[in-house]
Amino acid sequence: MIPSSFDYRRASSLDEAITMLVEGGEDAKLMAGGHSLLPLMKLRLASPSVLVDLGPLRELSYVRDAGDHVAVGALTRHTDVHGSNVARTEVPILAHVAGQIGDPQVRHRGTIGGSIAHGDPASDLPAVCLALRATFVLAGPSGQRLVPATDFFTGFLETAIARDEVLTEIRLPKHSATGWSFQKFGLRAQDWAIVGVAAVRNGSTGVALVNMSDTPVLAAGVEAAVAAGATPSEAAAHASDGLEPPSDVRSSREYRRHLASVLVQRALEEAGA
């Protein structure tokens, strides 16, 4: 299908992008790589009146060692995250997962910020950020604010980003000396995961799930069980505690629950939790 008509604006600075959002009103949308928003527009599931292109803001594309964490600019493309020596050394699960997203075309155009801001529960990177207890930096007319990943995903394709704010940076605690694992099961290599699991052992054990709720979600029951001394097998039995997985043409709700427990056990064993 063809998207409905819209005004296209290309921002040359972060301040200009924020101004364009404010001027565009409730129906203004940001675009980075476009791999999340444009398909929704073609299906008429999103109909922004103003589209603000962040493409020129290359100052938001970086991966930096920031002391106790790694800072990743929101416009950093997946392929650059995957290839970053800083990411591979200090947050290897992030570099690994970025290299598995979609196909080469998606990885060379899609951005980490676009994936996070879209808030799709079937997306891999939000689960990684949750497991790591990342922090997101948002910029708006009133300045900058920090939002923990655990407070960021508020509903289906909804996040804590206000309509006049821009996600500018992702801050991820380092875990270079600890265990980690990312397990994912799909019908084909490039498909969205039927279920995915991100597990990181970094002082405590963080476990997050892909496609097990209407938002990217922590496996709180698993984390609590591991903290209480449960074995990976025992902890994995709590993979779907309190969750209502989707049921669709690819998988029933019951199968997703079973698959989550299998993948969580594998992830915990590989991470050494």
C-alpha positions in Angstrom: 0.0 0.0 0.0 0.9 3.7 -0.3 1.3 5.8 2.9 -1.1 8.6 3.4 0.3 12.1 2.6 2.7 13.8 5.1 5.2 16.7 5.3 8.8 15.6 5.2 11.4 17.6 7.2 15.1 16.9 7.5 16.7 18.0 10.7 20.3 19.4 10.7 20.8 19.4 14.5 19.2 17.9 17.6 17.7 21.2 18.6 16.2 21.6 15.2 14.7 18.1 15.4 13.1 18.9 18.8 11.7 22.2 17.4 10.2 20.4 14.4 8.6 17.8 16.7 7.0 20.6 18.8 5.8 22.5 15.7 4.5 19.2 14.2 2.2 18.6 17.1 0.7 15.2 18.1 1.0 13.6 14.7 4.7 14.3 14.1 7.0 11.3 14.0 10.8 10.8 14.0 12.5 8.6 11.4 16.1 7.2 11.7 16.7 4.1 9.5 13.0 3.8 8.7 12.8 0.0 9.0 10.2 0.1 11.8 8.1 3.2 10.9 7.9 2.9 7.1 6.3 -0.5 7.0 3.6 0.7 9.4 3.0 3.7 7.3 2.6 1.6 4.1 0.0 -0.5 6.0 -1.7 2.7 7.2 -1.1 1.6 10.8 0.8 4.8 11.3 -0.2 8.1 9.6 2.1 10.9 10.7 1.3 14.4 9.4 4.9 15.4 9.7 8.0 13.1 9.3 11.2 14.4 10.9 14.3 12.7 9.4 17.2 12.4 11.9 19.5 11.0 9.2 21.9 13.9 9.1 22.6 13.9 12.8 25.8 11.9 12.6 26.9 13.2 16.0 24.5 10.7 17.4 26.3 7.8 15.9 29.1 6.4 18.2 30.1 3.7 20.6 32.2 5.0 23.4 33.8 3.7 26.6 32.4 6.0 29.3 34.1 4.6 32.4 31.6 2.3 34.2 29.4 2.0 31.1 29.4 2.0 27.3 27.6 4.9 25.6 26.0 4.2 22.3 24.5 7.0 20.2 20.9 6.4 19.1 21.7 6.7 15.4 24.4 4.1 15.5 23.6 1.5 12.9 23.4 -2.1 13.8 26.4 -3.1 11.7 28.5 -0.4 13.5 27.5 -1.7 16.9 28.4 -5.2 15.8 31.8 -4.2 14.5 32.7 -1.9 17.4 35.8 -3.1 19.4 34.4 -1.3 22.4 31.1 -3.1 22.2 32.7 -6.4 21.5 35.1 -6.0 24.5 32.8 -4.4 27.1 29.3 -5.4 26.2 29.7 -8.5 24.0 26.1 -9.5 24.2 25.1 -6.3 22.5 27.6 -6.6 19.7 26.6 -10.3 19.2 22.9 -9.5 18.9 23.4 -6.5 16.7 25.0 -8.8 14.2 22.0 -11.1 14.1 19.3 -8.6 13.3 17.5 -9.1 10.1 19.7 -9.2 7.0 22.7 -7.1 5.8 20.4 -4.4 4.3 18.6 -4.0 7.7 21.8 -4.0 9.6 23.4 -1.3 7.4 20.4 1.0 7.6 18.6 0.3 10.8 19.7 2.0 14.0 19.8 0.9 17.6 17.8 3.9 18.7 15.1 3.2 16.2 14.8 -0.4 17.4 14.6 0.7 21.1 12.2 3.6 20.5 9.8 1.4 18.4 9.4 -0.8 21.5 8.4 -3.9 19.6 8.2 -6.9 22.0 9.4 -9.2 19.2 12.6 -7.2 18.8 15.9 -8.5 20.2 17.8 -5.3 21.3 15.1 -4.1 23.9 15.5 -7.5 25.7 19.3 -7.0 25.7 18.9 -3.6 27.2 16.5 -4.8 29.9 18.8 -7.7 30.9 21.7 -5.3 31.2 19.6 -2.7 33.1 20.5 -0.1 30.6 19.6 3.6 30.9 18.1 5.7 28.0 18.9 9.4 27.5 16.1 11.5 26.2 16.3 15.1 25.1 13.4 17.5 24.8 12.6 21.2 25.1 13.1 21.1 28.8 16.5 19.5 28.6 17.8 16.0 29.1 16.4 13.2 31.3 17.4 9.6 32.1 15.0 6.7 32.0 15.9 3.2 33.2 15.1 0.4 30.7 12.9 -1.2 33.4 10.6 1.9 33.2 10.9 2.6 29.5 8.5 0.1 27.7 5.0 1.1 28.7 2.7 -0.7 26.3 2.4 -2.4 22.9 4.7 -0.2 20.7 4.6 2.4 23.4 7.5 3.9 25.4 8.3 6.6 27.9 9.5 8.9 25.2 7.3 12.1 25.2 6.0 13.3 21.8 8.5 16.2 21.9 11.5 14.1 22.9 14.3 12.4 21.1 16.2 9.3 22.3 19.8 10.3 22.0 21.9 7.7 23.8 21.8 4.2 25.3 24.0 3.6 28.4 24.9 0.0 29.1 26.8 -1.3 32.1 29.9 -3.2 31.2 30.0 -7.0 31.5 33.2 -7.9 29.9 34.4 -10.2 32.7 31.0 -12.0 33.2 28.9 -14.6 31.5 26.2 -14.0 29.0 23.9 -15.7 26.5 21.4 -14.9 23.8 19.1 -17.7 22.7 16.6 -17.2 19.9 14.2 -19.5 18.1 12.5 -18.6 14.8 11.2 -20.4 11.7 13.8 -18.8 9.4 17.1 -17.0 10.1 15.7 -13.5 9.3 12.3 -13.9 11.0 11.3 -12.3 14.2 11.9 -14.7 17.1 9.0 -16.9 18.3 10.8 -16.6 21.6 14.2 -15.1 22.5 16.1 -14.9 25.8 18.9 -12.5 26.8 20.8 -13.5 30.0 23.7 -11.6 31.6 25.5 -12.5 34.8 27.0 -9.2 36.1 27.0 -9.3 39.9 23.3 -10.4 39.7 21.7 -12.2 36.9 19.5 -10.3 34.4 17.1 -12.2 32.2 14.8 -10.7 29.6 12.4 -12.2 27.1 11.5 -11.5 23.5 7.9 -12.0 22.3 6.5 -13.2 25.6 4.3 -10.2 26.4 2.9 -7.1 24.8 6.1 -5.3 25.8 9.8 -6.3 26.0 9.8 -7.8 29.5 12.0 -9.1 32.3 11.8 -12.7 33.4 11.3 -11.6 37.0 10.5 -15.1 38.3 13.7 -16.5 36.8 15.8 -13.7 38.2 14.3 -14.2 41.7 14.8 -17.9 41.5 18.5 -17.6 40.5 19.0 -15.1 43.3 17.6 -17.6 45.8 20.0 -20.3 44.6 17.9 -22.2 42.1 19.6 -24.3 39.4 19.2 -23.3 35.8 16.6 -26.0 35.4 14.7 -25.0 38.5 14.8 -21.3 37.6 13.7 -21.9 34.0 10.4 -23.3 35.3 9.5 -19.7 36.2 10.2 -18.3 32.7 6.6 -17.4 32.0 5.5 -16.5 35.6 3.0 -13.6 35.5 3.2 -13.3 31.7 0.6 -13.7 29.0 2.4 -14.6 25.8 0.8 -13.9 22.5 -0.9 -16.6 20.4 -0.6 -16.2 16.7 -0.3 -18.1 13.4 3.3 -19.0 14.2 2.9 -20.3 17.7 0.3 -21.0 20.4 0.6 -19.4 23.8 1.3 -22.8 25.4 4.1 -23.5 23.0 5.7 -20.1 23.7 5.6 -20.9 27.4 7.3 -24.3 26.8 9.9 -22.7 24.5 10.7 -19.9 26.9 11.5 -22.4 29.7 13.8 -24.4 27.3 15.6 -21.4 26.1 16.0 -19.8 29.5 17.6 -23.0 30.8 20.1 -23.0 27.9 20.8 -19.3 28.4 21.4 -19.6 32.1 23.7 -22.6 31.6 25.7 -20.8 29.0 26.0 -17.6 31.1 27.1 -19.7 34.0 24.3 -18.4 36.3 
